[in-house]
Structure formats: structure tokens, C-alpha cells
Amino acid sequence: MKSFKKFALPVAAMVTLMTSCQTVPVTEGDYDNYPAYKGNDLEMTVSENGTNFTLWSPTADSAVVRIYNEGIGGEVVETRYMERKNNNEPWRAAFDEALYGKFYTFSIYHNGEWLAETPGAYTRATGVNGRRAAIIDFATTNPEGWENDVRPALDKFTDIIIYEMHHRDFSIHASAGNQYPGKFLALTQEGTRSPEGEMTGIDHLKELGVTHVHILPSYDYGSVDESRPDSAQYNWGYDPVNYNVPEGSYSTNAFDPATRVREMKQMVQALHAQGIRVILDVVYNHTYINDGSNFSLTTPGYYYRHKEDGSYADASACGNEVASEREMVRDYIVNSVKYWAEEYHLDGFRFDLMGMIDIETMKAVRAELDKIDPTIFVYGEGWAAGAPVIPNEECAMKANAYKIPGVAVFSDDLRDGVKGHFSQATGRGFATGAEGCEESVKFGVVGAIEHPQINYDLVNYSKAPYTNHPTQVINYVSCHDDMCLTDKLRASMPDADEKALQRYARLAQTIVFTSQGVPFMFTGEEIFRDKKGVHNSYCSPDEINAIDWSLKRSNREQFDYYRNLIQLRKSHPAFRLATAEEVREHLQFIENTPAQVVAYTLNGNAGGDEWSEIVVAFNGGSEAAEIEIPEGNWMVIANDGQIDLAGSVKIEGSKATIAHSSALILAR
């Protein structure tokens, strides 16, 4: 076939490429009336019989597909014009051979000009930097034993313990002792040790006891140059380019399309083998660029929301908003999530700025995942960076969580109630001695449900419960965003020494891990890592973000506290009640406690717990406090910054003293 020359073909010539069977033309910008396509062959399908290309672009006047031998550089091998039966059908081109090993791009003729080449929105493999789509045999990317890979057992969502991490943070530092620093394969290597002999890598995760690893965006994103793998480049990855392709900089060879696919699967397989599930951070609310995105270059305008003047809406504060409420966009998001769950065996999805996604789309995501495995976990940020252009009541905001059963939201109420406002470095919370935070802590303790003993008027942000059950809330005090807990404590308690700071951290995390709901922690805080005080380290160098694993030995006592805290939660279902009814039945707050104290009981062998009754008390004050407890003999499980899972110390009576800035846990 004759090679195609950009911009060379006049519009009149295009007419001859289209069949005469035309339906009513699609009106540019009338997005609700764009003809949706429900076929499962969009983008490219390949078999031993041939290769077929399918492009959904209702307003294009013509379209071409180009074939290349290389993922970058080189000349076009062949250009083929695509055809469609009518305006309701996608553009198609067919080759009578399996083009394995080749690369391709699309280009459309739109409003009198040829748009730039794109790998398409639906591509699942690319060359370096995601510029050209790749044609690979996915069966050859499966690691040995992949067909036997299974998700680790999970009974209910409140059994989950989430560990949020970034590939480079976790393994790039020399002290990690890893053969594959900053790569997918870093999480496959067992036996890694710090210079002091402490476990790192996947062994560390198993030792700590977490059930789920939440990995920051690992699809192909735009801010890192994959062609320079040895350069010091860093980004969190919240800048999507190819949603269905693993990020090449995390593979050992970004130039080989199959390598990134295979190595991501190896990572999932290795974590599963250790009993750890894998959650992918997904960013369907915006794209890295606007006019030049894969969405814009295939179906201009359709995938985005716009203001009345036609400009891009921007509730993401990243330049655009993806229009999830439109039929083909909703299908795209749902099918993308489904693809990751099936092809890569992923066990959960964390939605960035989920408040920008419409409720019906999140319901559709949940319903599709339920067909695959109802234990796949879905949660997200129940807010947006600005006000979306669709009505608030249609958005998957935190306040609307009750409308989305099976989808969880982060509790910023508990987060800021415990440590202080996220954006105010010196602001304090309950754990650091602030007054008036008790109801916010109690709100977190019950998992954001309706509970008769909470005065919702006094909760810091939410003045009403928003979850149906505690399975719908993520409790946390720190994540990749803003100051990590160590930095926040140092900024808000500048006169405190390291021992005192670690004491505050233990109280904060004890609140998280004994509250009803799903606990979540930021990587490295179990060894008291910091980020040198940087609030927004999304593109900071490794010197800021990398975890120095030598801290594990110097802060071993802190690590052991976290490890025991996790074991306490895993061993006692009273802390993991799955329904609001159970929480209201078994959890009662102790009344008339001193200021800056929150205390409650879990009674009646809650959740089938071997302990018939548990007392949990938090003292955020700087002095010891006394509370009344049910009369009897008690085992001391946690006291004064220490955990004794065996409860070897006993007390009796009807009163108990809580040391300052610490938690007290009693059981019988």
C-alpha cells in the first residue's frame, strides 16, 4: 500500500473512502447523542488468522492506522485507511496476518486537519514512553504458574490492612539491599536485608503483617522519560497517558512491550504467594494533557467535561475533568478496571479524586467486579480538588457514600481529628494534645456510621454519618499526600524529642488500628521514616522520598509496636465488625470521661471474639487520666506505649489510669 503523507490528502478525497450507507450525521459536541459502541473489539485484536483494528471516532471524517517495526523512531512500514459502514459504526481496518512484534498508531482527519498520531485510548501494550501501541501475544507474558495464581483468602473488607507504597520509595535506597531497586521485580525478591540485617522488601511486608499493598499509580504515565532508566527521575504517577499499560520505568526494559507486562504479573504473583493482595491506585478523573491526549486525538471533546464557554472544566486542578457520566466514558472506566482485575489478577482499586466520578459509574464498577470476585476492594478519595460541573448529588463524594454500597471512602474526619489539619503544618490534633477533638475521634472509632452516642454537630467536617457499614470507611492519619506523620509531628510538636514523637505516633496509629472500618498506613512510618518536611513530594528526588531501611534497627521498638498492633487487630474480630448493627450492639462509649479522653467497651464477644469484653481508651492529654471501667479482673494488652499481646499484667477493680499521650487496652 502507498505510504501516507501527513496533511496531504484533501477532504474531497476522503469521501471516496467512505461507503454510501450513511446514517444521520453526528453533531459535533452533542455528546449525549454520540452513537455508543458495545463491541469488545475496540482498538486491536489479533489471532493467527489476522490483525483487526477498530477505532471509535464518530466525528472523524477519515482515519488511518500506521504500522511500524519499532516502538520509537524508524519509518512507517504501512499505512492503511480505515473504513466504516455508517456513522454509527467505528472505523475498521484488517490485515490478513498476525502482526506480532509490530507497533501501530491511529490518526484521524477532523475539522479540516489531520490530528497527531496516537496509540489509541484502549491500547494494552506500548513501546517506550507509550507513543506507539504494541502488538504482543499476552499469553507469552504470563509467568510460570500464573494459571495457578489465586487471590489470598479474604472473608470481609474489615479484615483488610492496607499498606500504601511507591515503587521507588520502597526499594530504591541502597539500604534496601534489592537487586531491582525501584522496579516491579523489587517486590518479588525474597531474602533482602538492610546493612544491619533487618528484613526489607517483601519479607518486611510479611513480617509486618499487612494484608494488602496499595501501589501508587503503576499504569503508563507521562512525567517520567522511560528511555532514560538510569537517570534520577521521580513522580508519583498521577498523570495518566495509557490507562491499560504498565509503567515502563518500573520494568527492567521499557523498550520491550512484553517485559513490563510480564514483570508486573510477576510482582502480583509473588505478593499473592506471601498472602498479600495488591491494590492499584487508578486516576480516571483526569488525563496528563488535554488536547493532545489519546482521548482527544481519537474522539475530540467527548471524554471531557467543559464549562459553558467551551473551555475545559478543572475540578482535578490538573487541567481537565474526565466525563465519567457519558456512556462510552463510563464503559471505558468499567472495562479498564475489569481488565486489570482479570489480566493482572489485581485485588483492589483506589480511585484518585473519586468525588469527580459520578455515582452510577462507581456502581457499575462495583457490579462488574462482583461478577469476577466480590472480595475485590474498591475505595477512593471522597472529594475533588474543585467543584465538578455535574451536580454534587451525582458525584461519588464522601457525603454520598451511603449511595454506593461496596465502595469505601477515606475519613479525613478521623485523619485531621487525630493529627491536626492536613494543610497546617503546626496544627495539632487529638494525639498531640489539641482540645475539642473527641467527637471526631469517636466518629472514626465507629466507622462513620450512625451511633447514638456521637454528637455529630461536634465532628470536625461531617455533621452526619455517611456510611452504611464500617466496611465503607478507610481510617488513616497519613498517606503519600501532604506531610507524612513523622514530619507532621515534628512540625506541630517542635519541642518534643524523638521518643515523645514516636509516642504520639503510636497513639495516633492505635486509634486507627482499633477503630471499626479498614485501617490504612503509609509506607515506612512503621520505622518512623520522614520526607524531610516536604508536603507535596510528588516530584521530589529520591533523597526526599526514599526509605532509609537503616531506620528499622534504630527504631526497632517502633516497628515492633506497629507489628503487634496489626497482630492484635488480626487476632481479634471485635475490632473488625462488618455491619453497623454489630457496632451499635457491641460498642458503647464510656460516659463522663475527662477532657481529651475517648474510651469505649466492646462487649458480648463482639464478632465472635474470644474476649468477652474489651476496654479501649485514648488519652490525648499531657497528664495521666483516670476513667471508670466495668468492675472485674482485666488483662492489660496495651499501656503507656507498649503492647503485650499475652496480657501478662493483670489489674482489677472499677477504675483504670491511662498514661499521657497513649492508649490503654484491657480485655477479659
PETA-V561635 format. One record per helix or strand of 2 or more residues. SS is the DSSP state (h for helix, s for strand). FROM is the first residue (numbers start at 1). LEN is the number of residues. If there is no record, write none. Layout:
# PETA-V561635
ss: {SS	SS}
from: {FROM	FROM}
len: {LEN	LEN}
This chain:
# PETA-V561635
ss: {h	h	s	s	s	s	s	s	s	h	s	h	h	h	s	h	h	h	h	s	s	s	h	h	s	h	h	s	h	h	s	h	h	s	h	h	h	h	h	s	h	h	s	h	h	h	h	h	h	s	s	h	s	s	s	s	s}
from: {11	31	43	50	62	76	91	103	113	128	133	138	146	157	161	167	174	184	201	212	219	240	248	257	277	294	327	348	354	359	377	392	398	408	412	430	438	456	470	473	485	498	518	525	542	551	556	573	580	587	597	606	613	625	642	649	662}
len: {5	3	5	6	7	6	5	8	2	3	2	4	3	3	5	5	3	4	8	4	3	7	3	17	6	5	17	4	3	14	4	3	6	3	8	3	8	3	3	3	8	17	5	3	4	4	16	3	7	3	7	3	7	15	2	10	6}
